[in-house]
């Protein structure tokens, strides 16, 4: 959110979805009541450093970092906000004064602040904990609006794949070494991720649809959602049918893996230096596109998700509950979580960024990848169109790769690589799915020699294998 837009929000004053707090040197005591009310109602915008009348006081410069730290810590403390919900304040300068802007999305669950349930109206936040009718209505609204929270009381812990739970735990700890999931058993982890709920109207409790989709065994997923499918197609030559296809009917974690591998198999990569570090533009772009397909899908709708690679574009379709209509403008849009629990799970394991940043990243990297902007179209079927650069000849691509490699020759030499190993890296840059047999033919040495050199590169953590030996691909790790 840019400073001018925040200034306009302040001019319009407080309302159902806008709240100001002074927070000159510390967080106001009622900040989290407002957070709770926004989460439970329709979301909103909270601005710290502004009086109720819109007068910008600013936050003391020596207090800003501590306020930000206290804010994030409290949101991750179940004694304060339960279920916990991750958000981070944006620091902005307005009229020479520091304020903190927080966008609070609507949550798919009912939250409590200090054990109490708050709702929102034009007059502010109000405690509805003891009003059974209002609490019941709030739970019903959440359950009707968000299909990910549907409870399946007969699903047991045995319905989930323990290897997937272990993988999620490891990924989360890799993101944050002190992540609480690291010390939890499987059941505790699922509950911590809000994948186990209780319906306070009927008393029914159990694991949710989100839990099944994320970590369930394939037969459990298909028994609950028999129509669940993601159709990945390559249509470059045979446009009436397809040149290649992956019919994906598995959990969301492995669906993500397979879509990323499908992308690596059929789309050339373009490496790019960002802050002196080499990144894969292709992976940065399609990480966002694929996460969108999985996170923001309306799973109650039987419409199959589609991921189609064509000559001039990549095109996706996804069932959707729209909160607008038409093209999304990254400079002027309010992000809305379609499946907040699934989105939060992906964020915890490092596969998704903060709400809204994915769209901005997609526009940023797509322009560098193809020279064109993507299109995101909000309708009943959500569509993403990623334009591809005009086809270049193999010779032209090879020259670009040679230029990229030349920039790193000095660094590769410092790593003690020989000519064969550098050639292997070059071939992998050109074709991430190249086999050892193909490497042997193209470089002109026997397969045993190729295997030995690849093993050296893997031990040095210069390359790694992603996915299975058959059907997987290589990834270059050196920066």
N, C-alpha and C positions, 0 to 999 in steps of 0.2 A: 504494500500500500504506500503510495507516494505521499509526500508531505501536503501537497495542495488538496488532495482528496480528504485527508484527515482534517485539514483546516475547514473544509466545507461541512464535514460531519459535525464538527464542533459548533459551527455557526447555526446549524439546524436545531441543535439542542438535544436534550435527552428524550427518549421515547421507549417504545416497547422493545426495540432492538439496539438501543444505544444507552450507555451509562458512563458517567464520569466519576472519577475518584481523585482526591487530592494527592495522597501518598507523597508528601513532600520529602520525608526522610525515612519512611517505612510504609509497609502495606497497611491500608485501612483494615480494621477488623472485619468489616462486612464485604470485602472484595470477593471472598469465596462463596458467599451466599448468592451474589450476582452471577458468578460463574456457574454455580449449581442451577440457578433459575434459567439461565440462557441454555444450558445443556438440556434441561428438561422441556423447554418450550421450543422456540424456533431458531435458537442461536442468536448471536448478537455481536456488537462491537464494544469493547471496554477500553477506555482511554484513561491512563493513570497520569496525574500531574495537571488535572483540570478540575476546577470547582463546579458545583452543580449548576451554576448560572452561566457556565461556558467560559469563565475567565481562566486563561492559561497561566497557572502558577509555575509550572515546571517542577522537575524533581532535582533535588540537590545532587550536584555532580558526584560528590563523594559517596552518595547512597545508591546510585543507579545500579551498580553491579550486585550489591547485596540484595536489593529489592528483586532483581531478576532471579538471583539464586534462590531466594526464599520463595518466590512465586512457583518456580519449577519444582522445588523440593516438596512444597505443600500439595501440589497437584498429583504428585506420585506417592503421597502418604494416604493410605486408606482410612486413617483416623480423621483426616480432614475432608477429602472427597472420595466417596465410595459409590460405584467403582471409580478407580483412578482414571485420569484422562490427561494425556500429554499435550501441552501447548507451550509455546515460547513467545515472549513479548518482543515486539520490534521497536528498537530505539530510534526515535525521530527528533529532529530539531524543528520546532515551530516558533517563529518570531524570536529566534535566538535562545529558546528555552527547550530543555530536554523533556520529552514525554515518552511514555511507553504505550504502544498500540497492541491490543490483543484481539484477534478474531476468534470468536468462540462458535464452533459449528453446533448444529443440533445433534444430539446424541441419539443413538437407537435404544438407549437404556434409560432407566430412571435412576438419577443420582441423588445422593444424600450429602449434605455438608454438616459435619459434626453430629451425624446421626439424624438430622432433620431433612425433610424433603421441601424444597423451595420451588415455587412456580413464578411466572412473570406476568405482569399486566402493565398498563400504561402508567400506573402509579409507582411501579418499582417491583421489588421482590417480596413475596409473602410466603409464610410458612404454612403448608397444607398438611403437615404430618398427621394431625389428629382429625382431619376431615376425610373420612373413609370414602365418601362418594368421589371426591376430587382425586384422591390417590388412585382409586380403581380406574377412573376415567383416563388418568395419565398413563397407567400401565397398558390399558386397552389400546390407546392411541399409538403407543410405541410398537405393540405387537402387530397391529394392523398395518402400520406404515413400513415396518422393516421385516422382511421375510427372513433375514438371517437369524432372527431371534426366536424362530419357531422351535418349541421344545419337543423333543422326542423322548418320552419317559422310559421307553424300553431299550434305549441305546445304553450299553455298558462300556466300561473302560476297555473291554476286550474288542470292542468294535473299531478301535483305533490302532494305527500302526505305530508300534513303539519306536521303530527306527526313524520315523518322521518326527515324532516328539523329541527324540534325542538330537536329531539334526537341527530342529528349531531352537532347542536349548543351546546348542553349540554356536549357532549363528548369532543368537542374542548376546551370548557372553563375548563373542568376538567383537560385537559392536560396543559393548560396555562390560569390562572385566568383572565389575561388581554387580552385574545384572541379577536381580532376585531369582530369576528362573534357574540360575546355576545351582542353587541349593534346594530346589523343589523336586519332589517326585512327580510322576506323570500326572496324577490326578490334581495335585496342587497347582501345577503349571496351567492345566486347562481351566481351572477355576480362576486363577490369577488373570488369565487372558479373557475373562468374561465369556467363556464358552460353556458355562454351566449356569443356568438361571432358574429362578422360581417364579411361577405365575401367582401373584398375590390375590388374584380373583378366584381361581379354581384350586389353588394349593398344589398344582402340578409342578414338579421340578425335574430337571434333567439336562442332558447335553443338547446343544442347539444345532440348527442347520449349519451355522458357521463352523462349528467344531467338526461336523461330519465332512463338510467340503474341504476344510483345511487339512485334516489329519486322518480322515476315515479310510477304511479299507475299500477297495474298488466296489466290491459286491454290496457293501452297505450304502455307498453313495448312489449306486444305480438302483437300489431298492427304494430309496427315499426320493430320488429324482431320476426316474428312468429315461427322461428326455435329455439329461445333461450331456452336452457335447460341445467341443470346440473344433471347428473344421479349419485346418490349415492347408491352404492350396497354393501351388505355384502355377500360374497361367501366363506363360511367355510365348510358347509355341502353339500348344493346343488350347486355345482360349475358350473352346466350347466345353471342354471338360477340364483337364488339368495335366500338367507334366509331372507333378509330384504331389503327394497328399499325406497328411498325418491326421488321422481321426482320433482325437484326444478325448478320453472318457475316464479320467483319473483325478486324484486329489489336486488341489490348487498349487501345491509346491512343485509337484512333478509336471503339472501342466505348464507352469512357468519355465521349468528347465527345457521341456520339449519345444516350446515356442521359441525360446532363445536359440536352441540348436537349429531349428528350422530356418531361422533368420540367418544364422552364421553359415548355414549350408548354401543359401541361395542369394545372399546379398554381399557384395564386396564391401570391405571395410575401408575406412579412411581415417588414418591416424592424425592426431591434432595435438599441438602443444598448448597446454593451458597451465599457466604459472610454472613454466619450465618442466612440466610433467606431461608425458605422452598419454593420451587417453584415446579410447576407441569411440569415435562419433556414432558409429552404427549401434554399439551396445548402449550408449547413453540414450539414444533416441528410442530404441525399441524396448529398453527396460521400462520406459514410461508408457509406451503404447500397450505393451503386454500386461503391465500392472493394472492399467485402466480396464482392460478386458476382464480381468479376474476380480478386481476389487469392486468395481462400480456396476457390475451386472445385476439385473433384477432376476434373481434365481427362481422366482415364482412363475416367470414367463417361460414357456417351452421353446421360444425362438432360439435356435442354436447360434452361438457366437461364431463369427467368421474372421479369419485372418488370411488375406489374399495378397500374394505378391504378383504384380503384373509388370510389364516392361517399363512403364513410366511412373508407377506409383505402388504404394502398399496401402491397402484398403481394409478397414475393419468395421464390423457391425456387431452391436451388442444390444440386447434388450435393456430397457431403461425406464425409470420413472422420472420424466423430465421436470426440471425446475426452471424452465425457460424455453425459448424456442428460437432456432436459427444458429448462425455462426457464433462461436465463442470468441470474444476479443480478450486476449491475455492481459491487456492494459486496463480492462474495465469489466471485471467479472467477480462474482462472489462464489468461491468454491463451496460445494455442498457435498457432504459425504453420503453416498448411496448405501454403503455397508460399513459403518464406522468400526465395528468390531474386527471385520476382516482387514480393513485398512490399517487399523492399529497393530494388528498381528504382523502384517507385512512391514510396517515401520519398525517394529521391535527387532525383526531379524535383518534389517538393513536393505530390504528390497523395495522400499517406497520412501519418499521424502514427506516432509510436512505438507499438509493439505494446501493445494494451490501451487506449490513450487514445481510440481511435475509438469503442469501446463506451461509454465514459464521456461522450464528447461527444454521442453520439447520444441518450442519456438526458437529458442536460442541455438540449439545444436542442429536442428533441421536446416536452418539458414546456412550454416557452415558446411553441412554434409552435401546438400544438393543445390544451394543457392536460392532456394524457394521456401516459402512458409507453409506449414501444414494447415489443414482445415479440421476443426472440431465442430461437429454439427449436433446440437442438442434437440432431439426429437424423441418420439416413442422408441425408435431404434437409434441409438447413439452411434454416430459414424466418425471415424478418424481417417483422414487421407494424408499420407506422407508422400510428397512428390520425390521422385528419384532423379538424379542428375542424368543428362543425356548420355547415352551409351558411348563409352570410349573404347578404342581398340585395345587389344591385349598389349600391343607394343607401347601405347601411351600409358596404360596402367603400370606396366613394368618400369617405365622411366620414372613415374612418380614414386614407385616403391623404392627404386634405386636411390632417388634423392633422399627419401626418408631414411633409408639405411645408411647412407653416407654420413648423415648427421650424427649417427650413433656409433660409427666405426671406432672412434677413439675410445668411447666408453666400453664397447664390446672387447676391444683389445686389452683394456685394463682388467677385464674379467678373465683373461687368459684363454680366449676362444681361438680355435684354429680356423683355417679357411673353410673346411667342410662344415663346421658348426655354424659359421656365419651364413653359408649358403643354405643350410637347413632353415635358419631363421627367415631368410629372404623368401624361401619357398612357402613357409607357413604364413608369412604376411600376405602372400599372393593367394593362397588357398588354405584356409584354416582346417579343411577336411582332408588334406592330402595324406595318403597312406605311406607307410614305410617302404612298401614296394615301389610306389610312384617316386618317392624320394631317391631310391636306389637307381632307378632308370634315368631320372632327370639330372642327377648329380654325377652319375657314372661310377659309383662304387658299390660293393656288395652290401646286401641287407644286414649282415652281421655288423659291418662297420657303421652302418646307419643306426642300428640299435644301440651300439656302444656310445655313439655321439649324442643320441637323444637322451640316453640315461644320464650322461654327464650334464646336459642342459637342464634336465629335470632336477638333479641333485643340487645344482647351482641356483635353482628356483628362477631360471630364465624363461622356461616354458612349462606348461602343465597341460594335462589331458582333462578335458571337460566332457563328462558323459562316458558312456561305455566305449570299449575299444572299437566295436563295430557300431557306427552311427554317431559317434562322438566327434569332437573337433579339438584342435590345439588352441591354446591361448598363450600369448606372449606376455610375460610378467615384468620384464626389466623396464625401468623408466629412464 
